[in-house]
Amino acid sequence: MENSLYAFGQRFDGLEIWEAAIRDTLSAIARPEIPLHEIALLYLVAIAGYRAPPETAQGESSVLIRFSEEGLDVFAPASGQSRQSADEDFLAEISQLIANHRDVEDDPTTDELIAIQAAYWLLDRGVHIPGAYPIWGTSGFRDVQTYASITDPGEGHLAGTTRDVRYLRGVIVHVEHLERGGGFTREEMEPYRVPSARTVARVRLHVGRGAPTSSYLGRPLFEGTIANSQIKTGRTFAAAASALLADNLAEVKLAVEGLSADEAITLLATLSRETRRDPHTQVLSAAFNTNSPILDDRQETIRQFGRAVWRTTPEEIGLLGIAITRGGGFGKVTWDGTSNTYPSSCVITQLTMPVALTLVHRAHEVGLLTYFSAGFRLAEVPLAVYTGVDGIGLGGAQILRYMDVESGYHGPFIHDNIAEILAVRDGAEATDRGRAAALLARLDRLYFEGSLLSSDDDIRRLLFEALLSENFALAAEVRERLPHVLRMTEDTIHPLLAWADRLGTPGKKIAQDRIGGADWDAYLRRVRHARRRSDLQDLAGELGRGSAAQG
């Protein structure tokens, strides 16, 4: 430890005093005769020395710390609703403390830094973060249609993303291990892998209610044959997903690689069934690499062609990914364009705009959230926005991190770039093309729900064709024909309640055709009854009957 501290102090200018203070603290800890209160004083000096000038002037601490011979006591004010335990109350207060400092662009005091470390101690011992949490929300009914998924293994989020409120609007904070160096192929070493669960919990504590938080599991691990390993692999990954989601993450993602279509559907169905979560607010995401062919051995394919068929083009792989995601009961499909070349070329460029737009459109029609990742630079962020996609993965060396050109290893996280990324995204969404893409996402969502007016379905299809052919004059004209859709409000309540409210508005809906005219009135009464009682389980079942998933 001492050698590591010395090397650290020598590597960075101005840290010699801090390094010495840490060394003194560790030396005192190793000596049983040193009283605890003396060690505490040394620790306070070390923590205070950690601050890098210039920092915002410190105000009064909102927490109280007290060292005694029995140990360290940390007291936080009880300002919110009491939870299940005092430990959960403490975590809720510390998360709010971090948010308060972020809101006023201030830094925690020394005592508050110690309180945050105490919160980490509780997280490491299995205490979960309580309270409400932001979610992905509904396609077409968010304040921002295309979320920027700011990606980092965690430390960059703690030091950068979560410290500025401007970095969290229209953002999902994604935690994922990134490693592309060493000369390995994608088959030999997965470029994205599961992060530290301890770090994910810390990021979630710091994000609080500022933005949704997500994490990654990686591609499935098998022993022996895939068929023999399905139960173990599915349940192992479900246990990992359940543990991450227990801290109120909005999403966990699994890479679907090395599997046939039928094997993938079986695995995803196991995860969907076994993962403990709120299925209406916590999303399971399936990621498909558009450069990796998939054997389509579903029964419907075999009936059609008399055999299993390889899907090899990016469009074929992307469309099959939608079918696998739906078949496995997941709620979000990701199309990833990484390959063995590095840096990656942008996934949108690889797919082409017509294919990317088509994939998003088809996925939205069946109720899935959508996501693109790999190779994004600032100039290509608008391309994603113009597809109406729900999210784009941003975290690689081309946009948010330094990279060693010779080795390929990633370097430090550049959080200052987040503001520029979001400005480009917001600018693209404000264009006529961006607004048309967001409108198509809304119409496709209404189609899935069955909430779309029957008379608007042809207009929805016309808008898609206009965007596909890049006839933006026609797209603008179509937009003018849908003022009643544009006037719909963004979701500010539970997604199922908002869906029920849209279904209950006047006019003949597509769901009426799916349910059948003779049964429609009785069906709508059941939906409204469940809505009045806020019975989410009953409501989910009823709404599903009128959706494109059933129809």
C-alpha positions in Angstrom: 0.0 0.0 0.0 2.8 2.4 0.9 4.6 1.8 -2.4 1.3 2.4 -4.3 0.7 5.7 -2.4 4.3 6.8 -3.1 3.9 6.1 -6.8 0.6 7.9 -6.9 2.0 11.0 -5.2 5.0 11.0 -7.6 2.8 10.6 -10.7 0.6 13.7 -10.0 1.9 17.1 -9.1 0.6 18.7 -5.9 -0.4 15.5 -4.1 2.7 15.0 -2.0 1.0 16.5 1.1 -2.2 14.5 0.7 -0.1 11.3 0.1 1.8 12.0 3.3 -1.4 12.5 5.3 -2.8 9.2 4.0 0.5 7.5 4.9 0.3 8.9 8.4 -3.3 7.7 8.9 -2.5 4.2 7.7 0.6 4.0 9.9 -1.5 5.0 12.9 -4.2 2.4 12.1 -1.5 -0.3 12.2 -0.4 0.7 15.7 -2.9 -0.6 18.4 -1.6 1.8 21.0 -2.8 4.8 19.1 -6.2 6.0 20.4 -9.0 6.1 18.0 -9.7 9.8 18.4 -6.1 10.5 17.3 -6.5 8.3 14.2 -9.7 10.2 13.5 -7.9 13.6 13.5 -5.3 12.2 11.1 -8.1 10.9 8.9 -9.8 14.3 8.9 -6.6 16.0 7.8 -6.3 13.5 5.0 -9.8 14.0 3.8 -9.5 17.8 3.9 -6.2 17.5 1.9 -8.0 15.5 -0.8 -9.7 18.7 -2.0 -8.1 20.2 -5.1 -8.1 24.0 -5.2 -9.9 26.0 -6.3 -13.2 24.5 -5.0 -16.5 26.2 -4.0 -16.3 27.7 -0.6 -17.6 25.3 2.0 -20.8 26.1 4.0 -22.0 24.5 7.2 -22.2 20.7 7.1 -25.6 19.2 7.0 -24.4 16.1 8.9 -22.8 15.5 12.2 -19.9 13.2 12.7 -18.5 12.1 16.0 -15.5 10.0 16.7 -15.2 8.2 20.1 -13.3 5.1 21.4 -16.3 3.0 20.3 -16.0 4.1 16.7 -17.5 6.6 14.2 -21.0 7.9 14.5 -22.6 9.8 11.6 -25.9 11.6 12.0 -28.0 12.8 9.0 -31.2 15.0 9.4 -34.5 13.1 8.8 -36.1 15.3 6.2 -38.2 12.8 4.3 -40.5 9.9 4.7 -39.3 7.1 7.0 -38.3 3.9 5.3 -38.1 0.3 6.5 -35.0 0.9 8.5 -32.7 3.6 9.9 -30.0 2.4 7.4 -32.4 3.0 4.5 -33.3 6.4 5.9 -29.6 7.3 6.1 -29.0 6.3 2.5 -32.0 8.3 1.3 -30.7 11.4 3.2 -27.2 11.1 1.8 -28.5 10.7 -1.8 -30.6 13.8 -1.3 -27.6 15.6 0.2 -25.5 14.8 -2.9 -28.4 16.1 -5.1 -28.7 19.3 -3.1 -25.0 20.1 -3.6 -25.4 19.3 -7.3 -28.4 21.7 -7.6 -26.4 24.6 -6.2 -23.1 23.7 -7.8 -21.4 23.3 -4.4 -19.1 20.6 -3.0 -19.7 18.5 0.1 -17.9 19.5 3.3 -15.3 17.3 4.9 -17.9 15.9 7.3 -20.3 15.2 4.5 -17.6 13.4 2.5 -17.2 11.1 5.5 -20.9 10.6 5.6 -20.9 9.6 2.0 -18.2 7.1 2.8 -20.4 5.8 5.6 -23.2 5.4 3.0 -20.8 3.3 0.8 -20.2 1.1 3.8 -23.9 0.4 4.2 -24.3 -0.3 0.5 -21.4 -2.8 0.6 -23.2 -4.6 3.4 -26.4 -5.1 1.4 -28.6 -2.1 2.4 -30.6 -1.1 -0.7 -31.3 2.5 -1.8 -35.0 3.2 -1.1 -37.5 5.6 -2.7 -38.8 6.6 -6.1 -36.5 6.4 -9.1 -36.6 7.8 -12.7 -37.5 5.3 -15.4 -37.1 5.1 -19.2 -40.7 6.1 -19.6 -42.7 5.6 -22.8 -41.6 6.1 -26.4 -43.1 9.4 -27.8 -44.2 10.6 -24.4 -41.0 11.7 -22.7 -39.7 15.3 -22.5 -36.8 14.1 -24.5 -37.3 11.3 -27.1 -33.7 10.3 -27.6 -31.9 9.8 -24.3 -28.1 10.0 -24.2 -26.8 6.9 -22.4 -23.7 8.2 -20.8 -21.5 5.2 -20.3 -18.6 4.6 -17.9 -17.4 1.8 -15.5 -18.4 4.1 -12.6 -15.6 6.2 -11.4 -16.2 8.8 -14.2 -19.8 9.0 -13.2 -19.0 9.6 -9.5 -16.4 12.3 -10.3 -18.1 13.9 -13.3 -21.6 12.9 -14.6 -23.4 13.0 -11.3 -21.8 16.3 -10.2 -23.5 18.7 -12.6 -27.3 18.9 -13.0 -26.9 19.9 -16.6 -25.4 16.5 -17.4 -28.6 14.6 -16.3 -31.4 16.1 -18.5 -32.5 13.5 -21.1 -29.7 11.2 -19.9 -29.6 7.7 -18.6 -26.5 7.0 -16.5 -25.2 3.7 -17.7 -22.5 1.7 -15.8 -20.5 -0.8 -17.9 -17.0 -2.1 -17.9 -15.3 -0.9 -21.1 -12.1 -2.5 -22.4 -11.0 -2.8 -26.1 -7.2 -3.0 -25.8 -4.8 -5.9 -25.9 -5.3 -6.9 -29.5 -8.0 -9.4 -28.7 -11.0 -10.0 -31.1 -14.6 -9.7 -29.9 -14.8 -13.5 -29.8 -11.8 -13.8 -27.6 -12.7 -11.0 -25.2 -16.0 -9.2 -24.8 -15.4 -5.5 -25.2 -18.2 -4.6 -22.8 -18.6 -6.5 -19.6 -20.4 -6.5 -16.3 -19.2 -3.7 -14.0 -18.6 -3.8 -10.2 -21.9 -4.2 -8.4 -20.5 -2.2 -5.5 -19.7 0.7 -7.9 -23.1 0.5 -9.6 -24.8 1.0 -6.2 -22.6 4.0 -5.5 -23.4 5.6 -8.8 -27.1 5.0 -8.1 -26.7 6.7 -4.7 -25.2 9.7 -6.4 -27.7 9.9 -9.3 -30.7 9.7 -6.9 -33.7 11.1 -8.7 -31.7 13.0 -11.2 -31.9 10.5 -14.0 -32.5 6.8 -14.7 -29.6 4.5 -14.0 -28.8 1.3 -15.9 -26.2 -1.5 -15.9 -24.8 -4.2 -18.1 -24.5 -8.0 -17.5 -22.5 -9.1 -20.6 -23.0 -12.0 -22.9 -24.1 -15.4 -21.5 -21.6 -17.9 -20.1 -22.2 -21.5 -20.8 -20.6 -24.8 -19.6 -20.9 -27.8 -21.9 -23.7 -27.5 -24.5 -26.0 -24.5 -24.6 -29.0 -26.8 -24.1 -27.6 -28.4 -20.9 -26.5 -25.0 -19.5 -29.7 -23.0 -20.2 -31.2 -23.4 -16.7 -28.0 -22.5 -14.9 -27.1 -19.6 -17.2 -30.6 -18.2 -17.2 -31.0 -18.4 -13.4 -27.5 -17.1 -12.7 -28.0 -14.1 -14.9 -31.5 -13.5 -13.4 -29.9 -13.5 -9.9 -27.4 -10.9 -11.1 -30.1 -8.8 -12.7 -32.3 -9.0 -9.6 -29.4 -7.9 -7.4 -28.7 -4.8 -9.6 -32.3 -3.9 -9.9 -32.8 -4.1 -6.2 -31.2 -0.7 -5.9 -33.9 0.8 -8.1 -32.1 0.8 -11.4 -34.3 1.4 -14.5 -32.6 -1.2 -16.7 -30.3 -4.1 -16.9 -28.9 -5.2 -20.3 -27.8 -8.6 -21.6 -25.9 -9.3 -24.8 -27.4 -12.0 -27.0 -24.4 -13.6 -28.7 -23.4 -17.2 -29.6 -27.0 -18.3 -29.6 -29.5 -19.4 -32.2 -32.8 -17.5 -32.3 -34.7 -20.3 -30.5 -31.9 -20.7 -27.8 -32.0 -16.9 -27.3 -35.7 -16.8 -26.8 -35.5 -19.6 -24.3 -32.8 -17.8 -22.4 -34.5 -14.4 -22.4 -37.8 -16.0 -21.3 -36.0 -17.6 -18.3 -34.5 -14.2 -17.3 -37.8 -12.4 -17.8 -39.6 -15.0 -15.6 -36.9 -15.4 -12.9 -35.7 -11.8 -12.5 -37.3 -10.0 -9.5 -38.3 -6.5 -10.6 -41.2 -4.2 -11.3 -42.0 -5.3 -14.9 -43.7 -2.0 -15.7 -40.9 0.4 -14.7 -37.7 -1.7 -14.7 -36.6 -2.8 -18.2 -34.7 -5.9 -19.3 -32.8 -5.1 -22.5 -31.5 -7.5 -25.2 -28.4 -6.3 -27.2 -27.7 -7.7 -30.7 -24.5 -7.2 -32.6 -25.4 -6.3 -36.1 -22.1 -7.8 -37.4 -22.8 -11.2 -35.9 -25.0 -13.5 -38.0 -27.8 -15.4 -36.1 -29.2 -18.8 -37.0 -33.0 -18.4 -37.2 -34.3 -21.7 -36.1 -37.7 -20.6 -34.9 -40.6 -23.0 -35.7 -42.2 -20.4 -38.0 -39.0 -20.0 -40.0 -38.7 -23.8 -40.4 -42.3 -24.1 -41.5 -41.7 -21.3 -44.1 -38.4 -22.5 -45.5 -38.3 -26.1 -44.5 -35.1 -25.5 -42.5 -33.3 -23.0 -40.3 -32.0 -19.9 -42.0 -28.9 -17.8 -41.3 -29.7 -14.1 -40.9 -26.5 -12.3 -42.0 -27.2 -8.7 -43.1 -27.5 -6.0 -40.5 -31.1 -5.5 -41.4 -32.0 -9.2 -41.1 -30.1 -9.4 -37.8 -31.8 -6.2 -36.5 -35.3 -7.4 -37.4 -34.7 -10.9 -35.9 -33.5 -9.1 -32.8 -36.9 -7.5 -32.4 -38.6 -10.9 -32.7 -36.3 -12.5 -30.2 -36.7 -9.6 -27.7 -40.5 -9.8 -27.9 -40.5 -13.6 -27.8 -38.3 -13.6 -24.7 -40.5 -11.1 -22.9 -37.9 -8.3 -22.7 -38.9 -4.6 -23.1 -36.0 -3.0 -25.0 -33.9 -4.0 -28.0 -30.4 -2.7 -28.6 -28.5 -2.8 -31.9 -24.8 -2.7 -31.4 -22.3 -2.2 -34.3 -18.9 -3.0 -32.6 -16.5 -5.1 -34.6 -12.9 -6.2 -34.5 -11.8 -2.9 -35.9 -11.2 -0.1 -33.5 -12.4 2.6 -33.2 -15.8 1.4 -34.4 -17.6 3.1 -37.3 -20.9 4.5 -36.3 -23.7 1.9 -36.1 -26.0 4.2 -38.0 -23.5 4.5 -40.9 -23.1 0.7 -40.9 -26.9 0.2 -41.0 -27.7 3.2 -43.3 -30.4 5.6 -42.3 -33.3 3.8 -44.1 -32.5 0.6 -42.2 -32.0 2.3 -38.9 -35.3 4.2 -39.2 -37.1 1.0 -40.2 -35.7 -1.0 -37.2 -36.9 1.7 -34.7 -40.3 2.0 -36.4 -40.9 -1.8 -36.4 -39.8 -2.1 -32.7 -41.9 0.8 -31.6 -44.9 -0.8 -33.3 -44.7 -3.8 -31.0 -44.1 -1.8 -27.9 -40.3 -2.1 -27.5 -37.9 0.6 -26.4 -35.0 1.0 -28.8 -31.3 1.8 -28.6 -28.2 2.1 -30.8 -24.6 1.9 -29.7 -21.0 1.9 -31.2 -18.9 4.5 -32.8 -20.9 7.7 -32.2 -19.1 11.0 -32.7 -20.7 14.4 -32.2 -21.5 14.7 -35.9 -23.5 11.4 -35.9 -25.6 12.1 -32.8 -28.3 13.9 -35.0 -28.5 10.8 -37.2 -29.8 8.8 -34.3 -32.2 11.5 -33.3 -33.7 11.5 -36.8 -34.6 7.8 -36.4 -36.7 8.5 -33.3 -34.6 6.0 -31.3 -35.1 6.0 -27.5 -31.4 6.0 -26.6 -27.9 6.0 -27.9 -24.8 4.6 -26.2 -22.0 7.2 -25.7 -18.9 6.4 -23.8 -16.1 5.3 -26.1 -12.9 6.9 -27.0 -14.3 8.9 -29.9 -16.6 11.1 -27.8 -16.2 10.7 -24.0 -12.8 9.3 -23.2 -9.1 9.5 -24.0 -7.6 6.4 -25.7 -4.1 5.1 -26.1 -3.8 4.9 -29.9 -1.1 2.3 -29.8 -2.6 -0.2 -27.3 -6.3 0.7 -27.7 -6.9 0.9 -24.0 -9.3 3.5 -22.7 -8.1 6.4 -20.7 -9.8 9.0 -18.4 -13.4 9.9 -18.7 -14.0 13.4 -20.2 -17.2 14.5 -18.5 -16.9 18.1 -19.8 -18.0 16.7 -23.2 -21.4 15.7 -21.9 -22.7 19.3 -22.2 -21.7 19.5 -25.8 -23.2 16.1 -26.6 -26.6 17.1 -25.1 -26.5 20.4 -26.9 -26.1 18.6 -30.2 -28.9 16.2 -29.3 -31.2 19.0 -28.3 -30.5 20.9 -31.4 -31.3 17.9 -33.6 -34.6 17.3 -31.7 -35.6 20.9 -32.3 -35.3 20.6 -36.1 -38.3 19.8 -38.3 -36.8 16.4 -39.1 -36.2 15.7 -35.4 -39.8 16.7 -34.5 -41.2 14.5 -37.3 -39.2 11.5 -36.0 -40.4 12.1 -32.4 -44.0 12.3 -33.8 -43.6 9.0 -35.6 -42.3 7.4 -32.3 -45.5 8.7 -30.6 -47.8 7.5 -33.4 -46.1 4.0 -33.3 -46.6 3.9 -29.6 -50.2 4.8 -29.9 -50.5 2.1 -32.6 -49.0 -0.5 -30.2 -51.3 0.6 -27.3 -54.4 0.6 -29.5 -54.9 4.2 -28.5 -54.4 5.5 -32.0 -57.5 6.7 -33.8 -58.3 4.3 -36.6 -58.5 7.3 -39.0 -54.9 8.2 -38.1 -53.3 4.9 -39.0 -52.9 5.7 -42.7 -51.3 9.1 -41.8 -48.9 7.3 -39.5 -47.8 5.0 -42.3 -47.5 8.1 -44.6 -45.2 9.8 -42.1 -42.9 6.8 -42.0 -42.7 6.6 -45.8 -42.0 10.4 -45.9 -39.1 10.0 -43.5 -37.8 6.9 -45.2 -37.7 8.7 -48.6 -36.3 11.8 -46.9 -39.3 13.8 -48.2 -39.2 16.3 -45.3 -41.7 18.7 -47.0 -44.3 15.8 -46.9 -43.3 15.0 -43.3 -44.0 18.6 -42.3 -47.3 18.5 -44.1 -48.3 15.3 -42.3 -47.3 16.8 -39.0 -49.8 19.6 -39.6 -52.6 17.1 -40.0 -52.2 15.7 -36.5 -52.7 18.6 -34.0 -54.7 16.4 -31.7 -51.7 14.0 -31.4 -49.2 16.9 -30.9 -51.4 18.2 -28.1 -51.1 15.0 -26.1 -49.2 15.6 -22.9 -46.0 13.8 -21.8 -46.3 11.1 -19.2 -46.0 12.3 -15.7 -47.8 9.4 -14.0 -47.2 5.6 -14.1 -47.0 4.4 -17.7 -50.0 2.0 -17.4 -52.2 4.8 -16.0 -51.2 7.1 -18.8 -51.9 4.3 -21.3 -55.4 3.7 -19.9 -56.1 7.5 -20.0 -55.2 7.7 -23.7 -57.3 4.6 -24.5 -60.3 6.2 -22.8 -60.4 9.4 -24.8 -63.2 9.9 -27.4 -63.0 8.5 -30.9 -62.8 5.1 -32.5 -59.5 3.4 -31.6 -57.5 0.7 -33.2 -57.9 -1.4 -30.0 -61.7 -1.5 -30.8 -60.9 -3.4 -34.0 -58.6 -5.8 -32.1 -61.1 -6.5 -29.3 -64.1 -6.6 -31.5 -67.0 -4.1 -31.7 -69.4 -6.3 -29.7 -67.0 -6.6 -26.8 -65.6 -3.1 -26.8 -67.9 -1.3 -24.3 -67.5 -4.1 -21.7 -63.7 -4.1 -22.3 -63.5 -0.3 -21.9 -65.5 -0.5 -18.6 -63.0 -3.0 -17.2 -60.1 -0.8 -18.2 -61.7 2.2 -16.5 -62.6 0.2 -13.4 -59.0 -0.9 -13.0 -57.7 2.6 -13.7 -59.9 4.1 -11.0 -58.5 1.6 -8.5 -55.0 2.0 -9.8 -54.9 -1.8 -10.0 -51.7 -2.1 -12.0 -51.7 -5.9 -12.3 -55.3 -6.0 -13.6 -54.7 -3.0 -15.8 -51.7 -4.5 -17.4 -53.7 -7.6 -18.4 -56.6 -5.7 -19.8 -54.4 -3.2 -21.7 -52.4 -6.0 -23.2 -55.5 -7.5 -24.7 -56.0 -4.5 -26.9 -52.3 -4.0 -27.8 -50.4 -5.0 -30.9 -48.7 -7.7 -28.8 -52.1 -9.5 -28.9 -53.7 -8.0 -31.9 
